Amino acid sequence: MSSPQTAPNPQQPVSTTPSTAVAAPAPVTTGGDGGGGGTGRAPASPLKRGTALVIAVIVTAIYYVGVSGKLSATNSWMWTMGLLIVLCLYLGSVISGRALGIFIGSRNLMSLSRFQMVAWSIVIISGFLTIAFRRIVLLGNADPFKIAMDPHLWALLGISTASLVGTPLILQNKTTKDPDPKAVAQTATALQASGGQVAETSASIEAHRQGNLYVNPSITDARFTDMFEGDEVGNTAYVDIAKVQMFLFTVLTIVAYCFAIYHLLVGLPSKPTDADLQMPPLSQGFIALLGISHAGYLGSKTADHTPTK
């Protein structure tokens, strides 16, 4: 219901002068994405504003070292691999504020599954691009990406992807559980005794944990040693043997495959054929080794390592 209007008093003069009080318009702040309204994001730092340019420069450099006739095939491959590493370090610095930020997950911990996925991606992509560019330079190939891929190589990528995707799916079941306060206190004591987390307390662990999963308070607390520690509150202060095994097997197989790529490129004849410029095959033993290590890695995550209430 609308409120009743008050009749004007005939003895009071009615002002006919228009009101000059005008409400000041509310300031409009555009967001970081260029949209209007709302407070939006904080202004991007100079490092972030130049992200597109830096990526374009790195991609251009990869193309240059690939098609340059001044570099040997092995030097071209090493330069390409180095530029991909620089790209990953740059993205980590821009997005997470850490050079190794590409390895850091949502729990502010460095992830072993991320490490092995990034490492294998750099090795395989750099080798594939080098061979593709060599096909252009040496063969004048109109279809440089028509490179035969060994089925075992696809299996390797599938295993790495399964670990990266399967890890959060397995750990998701542990976010609904609450750890025993005694286990929290024991972990806090162990972390303080190790000297790595001197400020860690039971209250801090309780404030940041996700169910039974341990969470670092800040992204700046992420360490490379996170890759070898347990995921839960009950075992985060201890070495996870399954992770150590997977790390060693990953490094071993990556070094061996890098040697296979190097051997292929350094042995290229002056006039190679199409069959000479193919990705080196993987042995069945490689896949068995990685499959066992990844199975142990994922299997250890299914077990509960923290007493619950």
C-alpha positions in Angstrom: 0.0 0.0 0.0 1.3 3.5 -0.9 1.7 6.0 1.9 -0.9 9.0 2.0 0.2 12.3 0.6 0.2 15.5 2.8 -1.9 18.4 1.5 0.1 21.6 1.0 -0.4 24.4 3.7 -1.9 27.4 2.0 -0.2 29.8 4.4 3.2 28.6 3.5 4.8 29.7 0.3 5.5 27.0 -2.2 8.9 27.3 -3.6 9.1 27.0 -7.4 12.8 26.9 -7.6 14.0 23.6 -8.9 16.2 21.6 -6.5 19.9 21.7 -7.4 21.0 18.8 -5.2 22.0 16.1 -7.5 23.3 12.7 -6.3 26.9 12.1 -7.3 27.1 9.1 -9.7 28.6 6.0 -8.2 32.1 5.3 -9.5 32.3 2.4 -11.9 35.3 0.2 -11.7 36.0 -2.1 -14.5 37.2 -5.6 -13.8 40.4 -7.1 -14.9 38.6 -8.7 -17.9 37.5 -5.4 -19.2 33.9 -5.8 -18.2 32.0 -3.0 -16.4 30.4 -2.9 -13.0 31.6 -4.4 -9.7 34.9 -4.1 -8.1 36.5 -6.5 -10.5 40.0 -7.8 -10.2 43.1 -5.9 -9.0 45.2 -4.4 -11.8 47.4 -7.0 -13.4 51.1 -6.8 -12.6 53.5 -5.9 -15.4 54.7 -9.5 -15.5 51.1 -10.7 -16.1 50.3 -8.0 -18.7 53.2 -9.2 -20.8 52.2 -12.9 -20.7 50.9 -13.1 -24.2 54.1 -11.4 -25.6 56.4 -13.7 -23.7 54.6 -16.8 -24.8 54.7 -15.6 -28.4 58.4 -15.0 -28.2 59.0 -18.5 -26.8 56.9 -20.1 -29.5 58.7 -18.1 -32.2 62.0 -19.1 -30.7 61.0 -22.8 -30.8 60.1 -22.4 -34.5 63.4 -20.6 -35.3 65.6 -23.2 -33.6 63.6 -25.9 -35.3 63.9 -24.7 -38.9 67.3 -23.1 -38.5 69.9 -24.9 -40.7 72.7 -23.6 -38.5 71.8 -26.0 -35.6 72.3 -29.7 -35.6 69.3 -31.9 -34.8 70.6 -32.6 -31.3 71.2 -28.9 -30.5 67.8 -28.0 -32.0 66.2 -30.6 -29.7 68.0 -29.4 -26.6 67.1 -25.8 -27.3 63.5 -26.8 -27.8 63.4 -28.7 -24.6 65.1 -25.8 -22.8 62.5 -23.3 -24.2 59.6 -25.5 -23.1 61.1 -25.6 -19.6 61.4 -21.8 -19.6 57.7 -21.6 -20.6 56.7 -23.9 -17.7 58.8 -21.9 -15.2 57.4 -18.6 -16.5 53.8 -19.8 -16.3 54.4 -21.0 -12.7 55.9 -17.6 -11.8 53.0 -15.6 -13.4 50.1 -17.7 -12.1 51.4 -19.0 -8.7 54.2 -16.6 -7.9 56.6 -19.5 -7.8 59.0 -20.7 -10.5 57.9 -24.3 -9.8 54.3 -23.3 -9.5 53.3 -25.6 -12.3 53.8 -28.5 -9.9 51.6 -27.0 -7.1 48.1 -28.3 -6.7 45.0 -26.9 -4.9 46.2 -28.0 -1.5 49.3 -25.8 -1.8 51.5 -28.9 -2.1 53.9 -29.9 -4.9 52.4 -32.9 -6.7 54.4 -35.9 -8.0 51.7 -36.7 -10.6 52.0 -33.2 -11.9 55.8 -33.5 -12.0 55.8 -36.7 -14.0 53.1 -35.4 -16.4 55.0 -32.1 -17.0 58.4 -33.9 -17.4 57.0 -36.5 -19.9 55.2 -33.7 -21.9 58.4 -31.7 -22.2 60.4 -34.7 -23.4 57.9 -36.0 -25.9 56.8 -32.7 -27.3 60.3 -31.4 -27.7 61.3 -34.7 -29.5 58.2 -34.6 -31.7 58.7 -31.0 -32.7 62.4 -31.5 -33.5 61.6 -34.5 -35.8 58.8 -32.6 -37.4 61.0 -29.6 -38.2 63.8 -31.9 -39.4 61.3 -33.4 -41.9 60.6 -29.9 -43.2 64.3 -28.9 -43.4 65.8 -32.1 -44.7 62.9 -33.7 -46.6 60.8 -30.7 -47.6 57.9 -32.7 -46.3 54.4 -31.2 -46.9 53.0 -33.2 -44.0 55.7 -32.9 -41.3 53.5 -34.2 -38.5 52.9 -37.5 -40.2 55.2 -39.1 -37.7 54.7 -42.7 -36.6 54.0 -43.0 -32.9 54.9 -46.3 -31.2 51.8 -47.7 -29.4 53.8 -48.1 -26.2 54.3 -44.3 -26.3 50.6 -43.8 -26.3 50.3 -46.2 -23.4 52.9 -44.2 -21.5 51.0 -41.0 -21.9 47.8 -42.8 -20.9 49.4 -44.1 -17.7 50.7 -40.6 -16.8 47.3 -39.0 -17.5 45.5 -41.7 -15.4 47.7 -40.9 -12.4 47.1 -37.1 -12.8 43.3 -37.6 -13.1 42.9 -40.5 -10.8 44.7 -39.0 -7.8 42.1 -36.3 -6.9 39.3 -38.8 -7.5 40.8 -41.2 -5.0 41.6 -38.5 -2.5 38.1 -36.9 -2.8 36.7 -39.8 -0.6 38.9 -38.7 2.2 37.7 -35.1 2.4 34.5 -36.2 4.3 36.4 -37.8 7.2 37.6 -36.1 10.4 41.0 -37.1 11.9 41.4 -38.0 15.5 42.7 -35.0 17.5 45.6 -37.2 18.8 46.7 -37.8 15.2 46.6 -34.1 14.5 48.7 -33.3 17.6 51.2 -36.1 16.7 51.6 -34.7 13.2 52.2 -31.2 14.5 54.8 -32.4 16.9 56.5 -34.4 14.1 56.5 -31.4 11.7 58.0 -29.1 14.4 60.7 -31.7 15.2 61.7 -32.0 11.6 62.4 -28.3 11.4 60.6 -27.9 8.1 57.4 -26.5 9.5 58.5 -24.8 12.7 55.3 -22.7 13.0 53.0 -25.7 12.4 50.5 -26.3 15.3 47.5 -28.5 15.8 45.3 -25.4 15.4 46.9 -24.6 12.1 46.5 -28.1 10.8 42.8 -28.1 11.9 42.1 -24.8 10.3 43.4 -25.7 6.8 42.9 -29.5 6.4 40.4 -30.9 4.0 38.9 -33.8 5.9 41.8 -36.2 6.4 44.0 -34.5 3.8 46.8 -32.2 4.9 46.8 -28.7 3.3 49.6 -26.1 3.5 48.4 -22.8 4.8 49.8 -20.9 1.8 51.2 -21.5 -1.6 54.5 -20.1 -0.5 54.8 -23.1 1.9 55.0 -25.6 -1.0 58.3 -27.5 -1.2 59.8 -29.9 -3.6 59.9 -32.5 -0.8 56.1 -32.5 -0.8 56.3 -35.0 -3.6 57.8 -37.6 -1.3 55.5 -37.0 1.7 52.1 -38.6 2.6 48.8 -36.9 1.6 47.0 -37.2 4.9 47.3 -35.6 8.2 48.4 -38.9 9.7 51.4 -39.4 7.3 52.3 -36.1 5.9 55.3 -35.9 8.2 56.7 -39.2 6.9 58.2 -40.4 3.6 55.8 -42.1 1.3 57.7 -45.1 -0.2 55.3 -45.4 -3.1 56.0 -41.9 -4.2 59.8 -42.3 -3.9 59.5 -45.4 -6.1 57.4 -43.7 -8.7 59.8 -40.7 -8.7 62.8 -42.9 -9.3 61.1 -45.0 -12.0 59.9 -41.8 -13.7 63.4 -40.3 -13.7 65.0 -43.5 -14.9 62.6 -44.0 -17.8 62.8 -40.3 -18.8 66.6 -40.4 -18.9 66.5 -43.6 -20.9 64.1 -42.2 -23.4 66.1 -38.9 -23.7 69.1 -41.0 -24.6 67.0 -42.8 -27.2 66.0 -39.5 -28.8 69.6 -38.2 -28.7 70.8 -41.5 -30.3 68.2 -41.1 -33.0 69.1 -37.5 -33.8 72.9 -37.8 -33.6 72.8 -40.8 -35.9 70.7 -39.1 -38.7 72.4 -39.6 -42.1 73.1 -36.5 -44.3 70.2 -37.5 -46.5 67.6 -39.1 -44.2 64.6 -41.0 -45.4 61.1 -40.7 -44.1 61.7 -43.9 -42.0 64.7 -42.2 -40.3 62.6 -39.4 -38.9 60.2 -41.2 -36.6 59.8 -41.1 -32.8 62.0 -43.8 -31.2 60.0 -46.8 -29.9 59.5 -47.8 -26.3 60.2 -51.3 -25.1 57.5 -53.3 -23.3 59.7 -53.3 -20.3 59.4 -49.5 -20.0 55.6 -49.7 -19.9 55.7 -52.6 -17.4 58.0 -50.6 -15.1 55.9 -47.5 -15.2 52.7 -49.4 -14.9 53.9 -51.1 -11.7 55.1 -47.9 -10.1 51.9 -46.0 -11.0 49.7 -48.9 -9.7 51.6 -48.8 -6.4 51.3 -45.0 -6.3 47.6 -45.0 -6.8 47.0 -48.1 -4.6 48.8 -46.4 -1.6 46.3 -43.5 -1.8 43.3 -45.8 -1.5 44.3 -46.9 2.0 43.6 -44.7 5.1 46.6 -43.5 6.9 44.9 -41.4 9.5 42.9 -42.5 12.5 39.4 -40.9 12.5 37.1 -39.8 15.3 
